[in-house]
């Protein structure tokens, strides 16, 4: 299991479309991927769960990955949340 705090640096924050993109990124991996903030932990592969977090740009969130490709999953989520991955 890997855990890391990542600061959200998306130009529009995490609204509906960026959340859908985040769910797509998380779903590419076999590992489980969770985001945790303010005591609330949700599955990053669940669009409804992610919407319930109501995250904003500049906030830090704990990312938790667990499974065979957990390091790749962590890297992919970090690249997306930090604005390094191209948004379509």
Backbone as JSON Lines, residues from 0, in Angstrom:
{"i":0,"aa":"X","n":[0.84,-1.18,0.0],"ca":[0.0,0.0,0.0],"c":[0.89,1.24,0.0]}
{"i":1,"aa":"X","n":[0.5,2.23,-0.81],"ca":[1.22,3.49,-0.87],"c":[0.27,4.62,-0.5]}
{"i":2,"aa":"X","n":[0.8,5.61,0.22],"ca":[0.02,6.79,0.6],"c":[0.85,8.03,0.31]}
{"i":3,"aa":"X","n":[0.19,9.07,-0.17],"ca":[0.9,10.31,-0.47],"c":[-0.09,11.47,-0.47]}
{"i":4,"aa":"X","n":[0.33,12.6,0.09],"ca":[-0.48,13.81,0.02],"c":[-0.13,14.54,-1.27]}
{"i":5,"aa":"X","n":[-1.16,14.9,-2.03],"ca":[-0.97,15.57,-3.31],"c":[-1.82,16.84,-3.33]}
{"i":6,"aa":"X","n":[-1.2,17.92,-3.77],"ca":[-1.91,19.2,-3.88],"c":[-2.6,19.27,-5.24]}
{"i":7,"aa":"X","n":[-3.87,19.6,-5.24],"ca":[-4.65,19.7,-6.47],"c":[-4.27,21.0,-7.18]}
{"i":8,"aa":"X","n":[-3.82,20.88,-8.41],"ca":[-3.39,22.05,-9.18],"c":[-4.0,22.01,-10.57]}
{"i":9,"aa":"X","n":[-5.31,21.88,-10.62],"ca":[-6.03,21.9,-11.89],"c":[-6.63,23.28,-12.07]}
{"i":10,"aa":"X","n":[-6.54,23.82,-13.26],"ca":[-6.97,25.2,-13.5],"c":[-8.41,25.46,-13.07]}
{"i":11,"aa":"X","n":[-9.3,24.5,-13.28],"ca":[-10.7,24.72,-12.91],"c":[-11.11,24.01,-11.63]}
{"i":12,"aa":"X","n":[-10.17,23.46,-10.9],"ca":[-10.51,22.69,-9.71],"c":[-11.11,21.35,-10.1]}
{"i":13,"aa":"X","n":[-11.77,20.71,-9.17],"ca":[-12.36,19.4,-9.45],"c":[-13.87,19.52,-9.55]}
{"i":14,"aa":"X","n":[-14.32,19.96,-10.71],"ca":[-15.75,20.0,-11.01],"c":[-16.11,18.74,-11.77]}
{"i":15,"aa":"X","n":[-17.29,18.66,-12.34],"ca":[-17.79,17.43,-12.95],"c":[-16.86,16.83,-14.01]}
{"i":16,"aa":"X","n":[-16.44,17.62,-14.97],"ca":[-15.6,17.07,-16.05],"c":[-14.23,16.62,-15.55]}
{"i":17,"aa":"X","n":[-13.52,17.45,-14.77],"ca":[-12.23,16.97,-14.24],"c":[-12.37,15.75,-13.33]}
{"i":18,"aa":"X","n":[-13.47,15.66,-12.6],"ca":[-13.68,14.47,-11.76],"c":[-13.88,13.25,-12.64]}
{"i":19,"aa":"X","n":[-14.65,13.38,-13.71],"ca":[-14.84,12.26,-14.64],"c":[-13.5,11.81,-15.22]}
{"i":20,"aa":"X","n":[-12.64,12.78,-15.54],"ca":[-11.31,12.45,-16.06],"c":[-10.48,11.73,-15.0]}
{"i":21,"aa":"X","n":[-10.56,12.18,-13.75],"ca":[-9.83,11.54,-12.66],"c":[-10.29,10.1,-12.49]}
{"i":22,"aa":"X","n":[-11.59,9.86,-12.56],"ca":[-12.13,8.5,-12.44],"c":[-11.6,7.64,-13.59]}
{"i":23,"aa":"X","n":[-11.5,8.2,-14.79],"ca":[-10.94,7.46,-15.93],"c":[-9.48,7.11,-15.69]}
{"i":24,"aa":"X","n":[-8.72,8.06,-15.16],"ca":[-7.3,7.8,-14.86],"c":[-7.19,6.67,-13.83]}
{"i":25,"aa":"X","n":[-7.95,6.77,-12.74],"ca":[-7.9,5.75,-11.68],"c":[-8.32,4.38,-12.2]}
{"i":26,"aa":"X","n":[-9.3,4.36,-13.1],"ca":[-9.84,3.1,-13.61],"c":[-8.89,2.37,-14.55]}
{"i":27,"aa":"X","n":[-7.83,3.03,-14.99],"ca":[-6.84,2.39,-15.87],"c":[-6.0,1.37,-15.11]}
{"i":28,"aa":"X","n":[-6.04,1.41,-13.8],"ca":[-5.16,0.56,-12.99],"c":[-5.95,-0.54,-12.29]}
{"i":29,"aa":"X","n":[-5.28,-1.67,-12.1],"ca":[-5.9,-2.79,-11.38],"c":[-5.95,-2.52,-9.88]}
{"i":30,"aa":"X","n":[-5.02,-1.74,-9.38],"ca":[-4.94,-1.44,-7.94],"c":[-6.16,-0.65,-7.48]}
{"i":31,"aa":"X","n":[-6.46,-0.77,-6.2],"ca":[-7.5,0.08,-5.63],"c":[-6.9,1.47,-5.42]}
{"i":32,"aa":"X","n":[-7.71,2.49,-5.65],"ca":[-7.26,3.88,-5.52],"c":[-8.31,4.62,-4.7]}
{"i":33,"aa":"X","n":[-7.87,5.21,-3.6],"ca":[-8.77,5.98,-2.74],"c":[-8.22,7.37,-2.53]}
{"i":34,"aa":"X","n":[-9.12,8.34,-2.39],"ca":[-8.75,9.69,-2.0],"c":[-9.39,9.96,-0.65]}
{"i":35,"aa":"X","n":[-8.62,10.59,0.24],"ca":[-9.11,10.86,1.59],"c":[-8.84,12.32,1.94]}
{"i":36,"aa":"X","n":[-9.86,12.97,2.5],"ca":[-9.73,14.33,2.98],"c":[-10.76,14.57,4.08]}
{"i":37,"aa":"X","n":[-10.36,15.31,5.08],"ca":[-11.24,15.64,6.2],"c":[-11.97,14.42,6.76]}
{"i":38,"aa":"X","n":[-11.25,13.31,6.88],"ca":[-11.82,12.1,7.47],"c":[-12.74,11.32,6.56]}
{"i":39,"aa":"X","n":[-12.91,11.75,5.33],"ca":[-13.78,11.06,4.38],"c":[-12.92,10.37,3.33]}
{"i":40,"aa":"X","n":[-13.12,9.07,3.13],"ca":[-12.32,8.28,2.2],"c":[-13.25,7.7,1.14]}
{"i":41,"aa":"X","n":[-12.93,7.96,-0.14],"ca":[-13.78,7.45,-1.21],"c":[-12.95,6.76,-2.29]}
{"i":42,"aa":"X","n":[-13.61,5.86,-2.99],"ca":[-13.01,5.13,-4.09],"c":[-12.86,6.1,-5.27]}
{"i":43,"aa":"X","n":[-11.65,6.28,-5.76],"ca":[-11.39,7.21,-6.87],"c":[-11.96,6.7,-8.19]}
{"i":44,"aa":"X","n":[-12.41,5.44,-8.22],"ca":[-13.02,4.88,-9.43],"c":[-14.53,5.08,-9.44]}
{"i":45,"aa":"X","n":[-15.05,5.73,-8.4],"ca":[-16.49,5.99,-8.28],"c":[-16.78,7.47,-8.51]}
{"i":46,"aa":"X","n":[-17.48,7.78,-9.59],"ca":[-17.75,9.18,-9.89],"c":[-18.63,9.82,-8.82]}
{"i":47,"aa":"X","n":[-19.59,9.08,-8.29],"ca":[-20.46,9.63,-7.25],"c":[-19.68,9.88,-5.96]}
{"i":48,"aa":"X","n":[-18.8,8.95,-5.63],"ca":[-17.96,9.14,-4.44],"c":[-17.06,10.35,-4.58]}
{"i":49,"aa":"X","n":[-16.46,10.49,-5.75],"ca":[-15.57,11.62,-5.98],"c":[-16.31,12.95,-5.95]}
{"i":50,"aa":"X","n":[-17.52,12.98,-6.49],"ca":[-18.32,14.22,-6.46],"c":[-18.62,14.62,-5.02]}
{"i":51,"aa":"X","n":[-18.78,13.63,-4.15],"ca":[-19.14,13.92,-2.76],"c":[-18.0,14.59,-1.98]}
{"i":52,"aa":"X","n":[-16.76,14.51,-2.47],"ca":[-15.64,15.12,-1.77],"c":[-15.61,16.64,-1.92]}
{"i":53,"aa":"X","n":[-16.14,17.15,-3.02],"ca":[-16.18,18.6,-3.27],"c":[-14.8,19.24,-3.07]}
{"i":54,"aa":"X","n":[-13.81,18.73,-3.76],"ca":[-12.44,19.23,-3.64],"c":[-12.24,20.49,-4.48]}
{"i":55,"aa":"X","n":[-11.38,21.38,-4.0],"ca":[-11.07,22.62,-4.7],"c":[-9.6,22.69,-5.06]}
{"i":56,"aa":"X","n":[-9.31,23.51,-6.03],"ca":[-7.93,23.76,-6.43],"c":[-7.13,24.29,-5.24]}
{"i":57,"aa":"X","n":[-5.92,23.82,-5.08],"ca":[-5.06,24.25,-3.98],"c":[-5.16,23.39,-2.74]}
{"i":58,"aa":"X","n":[-6.2,22.58,-2.63],"ca":[-6.34,21.67,-1.47],"c":[-5.38,20.5,-1.62]}
{"i":59,"aa":"X","n":[-5.0,19.93,-0.49],"ca":[-4.21,18.7,-0.49],"c":[-5.13,17.55,-0.14]}
{"i":60,"aa":"X","n":[-4.89,16.43,-0.79],"ca":[-5.69,15.25,-0.58],"c":[-4.75,14.06,-0.42]}
{"i":61,"aa":"X","n":[-5.11,13.12,0.45],"ca":[-4.3,11.91,0.59],"c":[-4.75,10.89,-0.44]}
{"i":62,"aa":"X","n":[-3.8,10.41,-1.23],"ca":[-4.07,9.37,-2.22],"c":[-3.52,8.07,-1.68]}
{"i":63,"aa":"X","n":[-4.35,7.03,-1.72],"ca":[-3.98,5.72,-1.2],"c":[-4.15,4.71,-2.33]}
{"i":64,"aa":"X","n":[-3.08,4.01,-2.68],"ca":[-3.16,2.98,-3.71],"c":[-2.71,1.65,-3.12]}
{"i":65,"aa":"X","n":[-3.32,0.59,-3.59],"ca":[-2.95,-0.74,-3.1],"c":[-3.2,-1.77,-4.19]}
{"i":66,"aa":"X","n":[-2.17,-2.55,-4.5],"ca":[-2.32,-3.6,-5.5],"c":[-1.05,-3.77,-6.31]}
{"i":67,"aa":"X","n":[-1.15,-4.61,-7.33],"ca":[0.02,-4.99,-8.13],"c":[0.67,-3.8,-8.83]}
{"i":68,"aa":"X","n":[-0.14,-2.83,-9.27],"ca":[0.42,-1.68,-9.99],"c":[0.24,-0.38,-9.2]}
{"i":69,"aa":"X","n":[0.33,-0.48,-7.87],"ca":[0.06,0.68,-7.01],"c":[1.01,1.86,-7.27]}
{"i":70,"aa":"X","n":[2.26,1.59,-7.59],"ca":[3.19,2.69,-7.86],"c":[2.82,3.42,-9.15]}
{"i":71,"aa":"X","n":[2.45,2.67,-10.18],"ca":[2.01,3.29,-11.43],"c":[0.72,4.08,-11.21]}
{"i":72,"aa":"X","n":[-0.18,3.52,-10.43],"ca":[-1.44,4.21,-10.13],"c":[-1.18,5.52,-9.39]}
{"i":73,"aa":"X","n":[-0.29,5.48,-8.42],"ca":[0.05,6.68,-7.66],"c":[0.64,7.75,-8.59]}
{"i":74,"aa":"X","n":[1.53,7.32,-9.45],"ca":[2.17,8.25,-10.38],"c":[1.13,8.87,-11.33]}
{"i":75,"aa":"X","n":[0.22,8.05,-11.84],"ca":[-0.81,8.54,-12.75],"c":[-1.74,9.54,-12.1]}
{"i":76,"aa":"X","n":[-2.17,9.25,-10.87],"ca":[-3.06,10.16,-10.14],"c":[-2.33,11.45,-9.81]}
{"i":77,"aa":"X","n":[-1.08,11.33,-9.39],"ca":[-0.3,12.53,-9.05],"c":[-0.1,13.42,-10.28]}
{"i":78,"aa":"X","n":[0.22,12.8,-11.41],"ca":[0.4,13.58,-12.64],"c":[-0.89,14.32,-13.0]}
{"i":79,"aa":"X","n":[-2.02,13.65,-12.86],"ca":[-3.29,14.3,-13.2],"c":[-3.62,15.43,-12.24]}
{"i":80,"aa":"X","n":[-3.59,15.15,-10.94],"ca":[-3.98,16.16,-9.95],"c":[-3.04,17.36,-9.92]}
{"i":81,"aa":"X","n":[-1.78,17.15,-10.24],"ca":[-0.82,18.25,-10.22],"c":[-0.81,19.03,-11.53]}
{"i":82,"aa":"X","n":[-1.66,18.64,-12.47],"ca":[-1.77,19.37,-13.72],"c":[-0.71,19.0,-14.74]}
{"i":83,"aa":"X","n":[0.07,17.94,-14.49],"ca":[1.14,17.54,-15.42],"c":[0.6,16.73,-16.59]}
{"i":84,"aa":"X","n":[-0.54,16.07,-16.39],"ca":[-1.11,15.22,-17.44],"c":[-2.06,16.07,-18.27]}
{"i":85,"aa":"X","n":[-1.97,15.92,-19.55],"ca":[-2.81,16.69,-20.49],"c":[-4.29,16.39,-20.27]}
{"i":86,"aa":"X","n":[-5.09,17.43,-20.17],"ca":[-6.54,17.29,-20.04],"c":[-7.17,17.51,-21.4]}
{"i":87,"aa":"X","n":[-7.99,16.57,-21.84],"ca":[-8.65,16.7,-23.15],"c":[-9.88,17.57,-23.05]}
